[in-house]
Structures are given as C-alpha cells and as structure tokens.
Amino acid sequence: MTEETNNHESNGVVDRRQSGGANNFDPSEADEKVREILVLPNDKHFTIHETANEQIRSFTQFVEAKLAEYKEVASTNSPAVFAVNYIQNRFISSDFCLEIAKLFELLEAKTRAEFNKALENMKTDIESEPLVMQLEDLLRQWDEFIESIDKELDAKLGPISTKSDDDEEIPELGVQSKTISYYVRNSGYDMILIVVVQSFTSAEANDHILSLYNKINIFHELGCDVFLLTKGPPIGSRGGSYIKLIGIPFKKLYDEEEAVKELKAHRRSATKLASWNALVKSVELNMGEETRPPSKDKDRRASNLPEDTMYIGQKAGTILVDRKGNILYKFIEECNNSWPKVDEIIDEVKKAPSSSSGKSANGNGSNISKVNSEVSADGGDNEKKKQCCVIL
C-alpha cells in the first residue's frame, strides 16, 4: 500500500482507515515506508474539551460518524472483510481508545464502574441528561451493529465457540501491563508476538517494523499473531491521564477469500472485541497500568522474572508468548543492543510447541516461564543471555 487516503481501495477492498500524526506519531519524524504500512492516529485524537458536556457531545458525533462509516464499509465489502480488517486487528479498539480515555479524564473515572456511575449522575442535570441519553441510545445502536456482524458470520461460517479464557479476571501479576495481557487473552492465535516501540524516530526500530510487516504472513502460517504497541499520548493539555500503550495496526488488507480463511482459522467474537463494554474495558485496563514495582505486601509470584521484562511497557522490545501465558522469547531494547533479526524470531516461533502441534504450549518445558494473564512468571532459571537479548 503506497497511498494514504480516506477511501483507499486495494483488490476491490475499500479501506477507510485513516492515518495522521502527533506527538510521538508525527509523520514527519517517521520513516515514509513505516507510515505507508501503519495506521497512525490523527492529530484530532489529542484534543480535549473543557467540560464533560462538550466532550460527550463531541464523542457522540464521533460514534455517530464511525457507525455510519463502518456500516458502509461492511456493506461495500462484506462482514468477513470488515471483521478481519477492522475488528480482529484491533483497529476499532485503537480508534476508540483515545476518545473514550478523554471521557474518563473529564469524568474523573478510573474504572468502568466509576465511569458508568458518573454518566448516570449526569442525568440528574437538566443540561446533561439529554446528552447522556442521546449517547446511550447511539451506543445501543453500536452494539446492535457489532452483534449483527457476529450473526452474519455465524450464518456464513457457523457459530463461534463460546469457550474462551478472555472472560477470566486479569490479575495484577508479572509484566506490569494489563494491555499486553488483554491483547494476548483476546487473540485467536496460538502464539502472539508483542512488539513495543517508544517512537517511530529510530531507524533501527523502523527497519524492524518493516521487516515484520514483510514477513507477517510467515508468522500467521506458523500460528503466531503480531501486534505493535507504542506509548500513548497525554490526554489534554492539563497533563492528566494518559494511555500507557496504544495499538498501532498494520495496513494489511484481507480480501474476501483471505478474510474467510483467516476467520475459519482464528475467528474471535466481534462482540468481545468491539462492543461498547469491550472498548471501555480495554481503556480501563490501559489507564490502570501498574507503573511502580509491587510492594512487599503484594503478591510476588513474579519475583523470578527479570525486572527489564516486567517493565517492557515502559521500555521497548519484543515478547513472544502463547495464549497460556508462557514467555517463549523476549528482547528488551537497552544498553545499546540491537533489535533482533526477524528471521531469528521466526526460528523461535518454529521451536515453540504450539507451532508444531497447533496447540498452545503447556508451559511444562524447562526453559519456559509460566505467566498468568498479566504475563507474570513462575520461573526463569534457565535464562540464556546474549548481550541484552534474553531468550527464556
């Protein structure tokens, strides 16, 4: 893909995913080729209104526009193409994340419960009530649309399995990133490669991203999904809350045949990924990231996990995990070490039990650290270090 337009078409697939830039997403600071393969946030994502009423009005307009846009995309292409290109690659989640975070900030909410209570309390105000009611009606329409995607896919591909571990609670353990855990929990692949970059100004990091993109089909064929995350921006000019990690989707487009094949192998529920409740949950987890080491009074089951791995969300690097939470490979960018070659990571994917068996690793191997949801670990005695890159 070599053009960034509002209505790009490739192989007959209409793509309305827009790119822009601000802060660490500044397009002028990123390699042109990287901008061509990533969907970067627009400048408008970083503005915030002064009052909750103004922000709710703005968010309502945002949802209304997105609902119309996505309905058109699903109709013009197909539910399968829309599900893969917009939902399963977390584009919608990333698109909504910053907008919802602004509401969290102005409503002074840190959890979904506080967020919902604040909206409910606004109904007691004569000026706020109609705004909240309008938003709630629109969100019901949003959920109906997302549910309709699931229903149409059920009719075409058969019902999706209801057995999933992504409904489990996410404890505060191990790697201090609930966002990484959430991505792992909701992937349909046996393995997930999480790549965290600090910015797009590093030539070496950009080269690594380009190489990943060029070989992403190989990862998928081996049963491994690839997600790119970067540090999110402050919300508003007052220096309030901020998104700790934000997903940056690749611009890879699936046509109908490719989308159906992808869904047959790795389909996840659209409702669990893109319903209003799921979107708010992802923001709640992201804004509630742990940023300090656990106290002595807290659970220290992750004490054997190297500190650099625990705080990958605040640094940069790569971790390869399976859906059971076993860390299969890790690289942390520090002490002037170089990013690993993508072929080396592919070799690690091939070595993983899930790559050969088609099932997630059980975590019984002597060189695998067991982690729970938050990607916490029970062991790491058999670490093999090469410079600053550690393979567990």
C-alpha positions in Angstrom: 0.0 0.0 0.0 1.6 3.2 -1.1 -1.1 5.9 -0.6 -2.8 7.3 2.5 -6.3 8.3 1.5 -9.7 8.3 3.2 -11.1 5.8 0.8 -8.3 3.7 -0.5 -9.1 0.6 -2.5 -6.9 -2.5 -2.9 -8.0 -5.7 -4.6 -11.6 -4.4 -4.5 -11.5 -3.8 -0.7 -12.4 -0.4 0.4 -10.2 0.9 3.3 -11.3 4.0 5.3 -8.7 3.6 8.0 -7.0 7.0 8.2 -3.5 8.0 9.3 -2.3 11.2 10.7 0.2 12.1 13.4 1.0 14.0 16.6 3.5 13.8 19.4 5.5 10.5 19.0 3.3 9.7 16.0 4.5 12.8 14.0 4.6 11.6 10.4 7.5 13.9 9.6 9.6 12.1 12.1 8.7 8.6 10.9 10.2 6.8 8.0 7.9 7.2 5.0 7.8 3.5 4.4 6.6 2.9 8.0 3.9 5.5 7.5 2.7 3.5 4.5 2.2 0.3 6.4 0.9 1.5 9.7 -2.4 3.2 10.7 -1.2 6.1 12.9 -3.6 8.2 14.9 -4.8 11.6 13.6 -4.0 14.9 15.3 -7.6 15.3 16.3 -7.3 12.4 18.7 -5.2 14.5 21.0 -7.5 17.4 21.6 -9.9 17.5 24.6 -12.8 19.8 25.6 -13.0 21.8 28.8 -16.3 20.3 30.1 -17.8 16.9 30.3 -20.9 18.0 28.3 -18.8 19.3 25.5 -16.7 16.1 25.4 -19.9 13.9 25.4 -21.3 15.9 22.6 -18.0 15.5 20.7 -17.8 11.8 21.4 -21.4 11.3 20.3 -20.6 12.9 17.0 -17.5 10.7 16.8 -19.5 7.5 17.4 -22.3 8.6 15.0 -19.8 9.2 12.2 -17.9 5.9 12.9 -21.2 3.9 13.0 -22.2 5.3 9.6 -18.7 4.8 8.2 -18.3 1.2 9.4 -21.8 0.2 8.2 -20.9 1.4 4.8 -17.6 -0.5 4.8 -19.2 -3.7 5.9 -21.9 -3.3 3.3 -19.5 -2.3 0.5 -17.1 -5.1 1.3 -18.5 -7.9 3.5 -18.9 -8.7 7.2 -15.9 -11.1 6.9 -13.7 -8.4 5.4 -14.8 -5.9 7.9 -14.3 -8.3 10.8 -10.7 -9.0 9.9 -9.6 -5.6 8.7 -11.3 -3.5 11.4 -12.1 -5.7 14.4 -9.6 -8.5 14.8 -6.6 -6.4 14.0 -7.7 -4.0 16.9 -8.2 -1.0 14.5 -11.5 -0.2 16.1 -10.2 -0.6 19.6 -7.3 1.7 18.9 -9.6 4.2 17.0 -11.9 4.5 20.0 -9.3 4.2 22.8 -8.2 7.8 23.0 -11.7 9.2 22.6 -13.0 7.1 25.4 -10.0 8.0 27.5 -10.9 11.7 27.2 -14.3 10.9 28.8 -12.6 9.0 31.6 -10.4 12.1 32.2 -13.2 14.6 32.3 -15.5 12.4 34.4 -12.5 11.7 36.8 -13.1 8.0 36.4 -10.5 5.3 36.8 -12.7 2.2 36.4 -15.7 1.1 34.4 -17.9 1.3 37.5 -16.8 4.9 38.2 -17.3 5.8 34.6 -20.8 4.4 34.4 -21.8 5.9 37.7 -20.5 9.3 36.5 -22.6 9.1 33.4 -25.6 8.1 35.4 -25.1 11.0 37.8 -25.1 13.4 34.9 -28.7 12.5 34.1 -29.7 14.5 37.2 -28.5 17.7 35.5 -31.1 19.3 33.2 -28.5 20.2 30.6 -26.5 16.9 30.7 -29.4 14.5 30.7 -30.4 14.7 27.0 -26.7 14.5 26.0 -26.2 11.3 28.0 -29.5 9.8 26.8 -28.5 10.5 23.2 -25.2 8.9 23.7 -26.6 5.8 25.4 -29.1 5.4 22.5 -26.3 5.6 20.0 -24.2 3.1 21.9 -27.1 0.6 21.8 -27.1 1.1 18.0 -23.4 0.5 18.0 -23.7 -2.8 20.0 -26.5 -3.9 17.6 -24.3 -3.3 14.7 -21.4 -5.3 16.2 -23.7 -8.1 17.2 -25.1 -8.2 13.6 -21.5 -8.8 12.3 -21.3 -11.9 14.6 -24.7 -13.1 13.5 -23.8 -12.8 9.8 -20.5 -14.6 10.4 -22.3 -17.3 12.3 -24.6 -17.8 9.4 -21.7 -18.0 6.9 -19.1 -19.8 8.9 -21.0 -21.5 11.8 -21.3 -20.3 15.4 -18.1 -19.4 17.2 -17.1 -21.5 20.1 -18.2 -19.9 23.4 -15.3 -21.5 25.3 -12.8 -18.7 25.9 -10.4 -17.7 28.6 -10.8 -14.0 27.8 -13.7 -13.8 30.2 -11.4 -14.5 33.2 -10.3 -11.8 35.5 -6.9 -10.3 34.8 -4.8 -10.3 38.0 -2.0 -7.7 38.6 0.9 -10.1 38.2 4.2 -10.2 36.3 4.8 -7.9 33.4 3.2 -4.6 34.5 1.0 -4.3 31.5 -2.7 -5.2 31.6 -2.9 -4.0 28.0 -0.4 -6.7 26.8 -2.3 -9.3 28.8 -5.6 -8.2 27.1 -4.1 -8.5 23.7 -2.8 -12.0 24.5 -6.1 -13.1 26.0 -8.2 -12.0 23.0 -6.1 -13.3 20.2 -7.3 -16.2 18.1 -3.7 -17.5 17.5 -1.7 -20.0 19.5 1.1 -17.5 19.9 1.3 -13.7 20.0 4.4 -11.6 19.2 4.0 -8.2 21.1 6.3 -5.5 19.8 6.6 -2.3 21.9 8.3 0.7 20.4 8.9 4.0 22.1 8.6 6.2 19.0 9.0 6.0 15.2 12.1 8.1 15.1 14.5 5.2 15.5 15.9 4.0 12.1 16.6 0.6 13.6 13.2 0.1 15.1 11.6 1.3 11.8 13.6 -1.3 9.9 12.5 -3.9 12.4 8.8 -2.9 11.8 9.2 -3.1 8.0 10.8 -6.5 8.2 8.0 -7.7 10.5 5.4 -6.4 8.0 7.1 -8.1 5.1 7.1 -11.5 6.8 3.8 -11.2 8.7 2.3 -14.0 6.5 5.0 -16.4 7.7 4.2 -15.6 11.3 0.5 -16.2 10.6 1.2 -19.5 8.8 3.1 -20.6 11.9 0.1 -19.8 14.2 1.6 -16.5 15.5 -0.1 -13.2 15.5 1.8 -9.9 15.6 0.8 -6.8 17.5 2.6 -3.4 17.5 2.2 -1.1 20.5 3.6 2.2 21.4 3.4 4.7 24.3 0.2 6.7 24.2 -0.1 10.5 24.5 -1.2 12.6 27.4 -4.9 13.3 27.4 -5.4 17.0 27.0 -3.2 20.0 27.8 -3.6 19.8 31.5 -1.3 16.8 31.8 -3.9 14.5 33.2 -4.4 10.8 32.4 -2.7 9.2 29.5 -2.9 6.0 27.5 0.1 3.8 28.6 0.1 1.7 25.4 -1.8 2.1 22.2 -2.1 -0.4 19.4 -0.8 0.6 16.0 -2.5 -1.6 13.4 -0.8 -2.7 10.2 -2.4 -1.6 7.0 -2.5 -5.1 5.7 -5.8 -5.7 3.9 -7.6 -9.0 3.5 -9.9 -9.6 0.6 -13.0 -11.8 0.9 -11.2 -15.1 0.3 -8.4 -14.3 2.6 -10.7 -12.9 5.3 -12.9 -16.0 5.3 -9.8 -18.2 5.5 -8.5 -16.1 8.4 -11.8 -16.3 10.3 -12.1 -20.0 9.8 -8.7 -20.5 11.5 -8.6 -17.6 14.0 -12.0 -16.0 14.5 -12.8 -14.2 17.7 -16.2 -12.8 18.7 -16.7 -9.3 17.3 -18.8 -8.5 20.4 -15.9 -9.5 22.8 -13.5 -7.3 20.8 -15.5 -4.3 19.7 -18.8 -3.9 21.7 -19.1 -0.8 23.9 -18.4 -2.8 27.0 -15.3 -4.4 25.5 -14.0 -1.0 24.3 -14.4 0.6 27.8 -12.8 -2.4 29.4 -9.7 -2.0 27.2 -9.4 1.6 28.2 -9.9 0.8 31.9 -7.1 -1.7 31.8 -4.8 0.6 29.8 -5.3 3.6 32.1 -4.9 1.4 35.2 -1.4 0.1 34.2 0.9 -0.5 37.1 3.8 1.9 36.8 5.7 1.1 40.1 7.2 -2.1 41.4 4.8 -4.2 43.6 5.2 -3.5 47.3 6.5 -6.2 49.7 2.9 -6.8 50.8 1.7 -7.6 47.3 1.8 -10.9 45.5 5.4 -11.5 44.5 4.9 -14.6 42.3 6.7 -12.7 39.5 9.8 -12.2 41.6 11.8 -14.6 39.4 11.0 -12.6 36.3 13.9 -10.2 35.3 13.0 -6.6 36.1 13.6 -5.5 32.5 10.9 -7.9 31.3 8.4 -6.8 34.0 8.5 -3.2 32.6 8.6 -3.8 28.9 5.6 -1.5 28.7 7.7 1.4 29.8 10.7 0.4 27.7 10.7 -1.1 24.3 11.2 -4.6 22.9 9.5 -7.8 22.0 8.0 -10.7 23.8 6.6 -13.9 22.2 4.0 -15.6 24.4 1.5 -18.3 23.9 -2.2 -18.0 24.9 -1.5 -19.8 28.2 0.9 -17.0 29.1 4.2 -18.8 28.6 7.0 -16.4 27.6 8.8 -18.2 24.8 11.1 -15.4 23.8 12.0 -11.8 24.9 14.1 -8.9 23.8 14.4 -5.6 25.7 15.9 -2.6 24.0 18.5 -1.2 26.3 22.3 -0.9 26.8 22.8 -0.1 23.1 21.8 -3.6 22.0 20.4 -4.1 18.5 16.9 -5.3 17.6 16.9 -9.0 16.8 16.6 -10.1 13.2 13.1 -11.1 12.3 14.4 -14.4 10.9 15.7 -15.2 14.4 12.3 -14.6 15.9 10.7 -16.8 13.3 13.1 -19.5 14.3 11.9 -19.1 17.9 8.3 -19.4 16.7 9.2 -22.6 14.9 10.7 -24.1 18.0 7.6 -23.4 20.1 5.4 -26.5 20.9 2.3 -24.7 19.6 4.0 -24.1 16.2 4.4 -27.8 15.6 1.3 -29.2 17.4 -1.2 -26.5 16.5 -2.0 -26.1 20.2 -0.8 -23.6 22.9 2.2 -24.6 24.9 1.5 -26.3 28.2 4.3 -24.5 29.9 6.0 -27.6 31.3 9.3 -27.1 29.4 12.3 -26.3 31.5 13.1 -23.2 29.5 9.6 -21.6 29.6 8.5 -19.1 32.2 4.8 -19.6 33.2 2.8 -16.4 33.3 -0.7 -15.7 34.3 -2.8 -13.2 32.3 -0.7 -10.2 33.2 2.1 -12.2 31.6 3.6 -13.0 35.1 6.2 -15.7 35.5 6.9 -18.5 38.0 10.4 -19.4 36.7 13.3 -18.2 34.7 16.2 -20.2 36.0 17.3 -21.4 32.6 17.8 -17.9 31.0 20.2 -17.7 28.2 21.7 -14.3 27.7 23.3 -12.9 24.6 24.2 -9.2 25.2 20.9 -7.7 26.4 18.7 -10.1 24.5 17.4 -12.9 26.7 15.7 -16.0 25.4 13.7 -17.8 28.0 
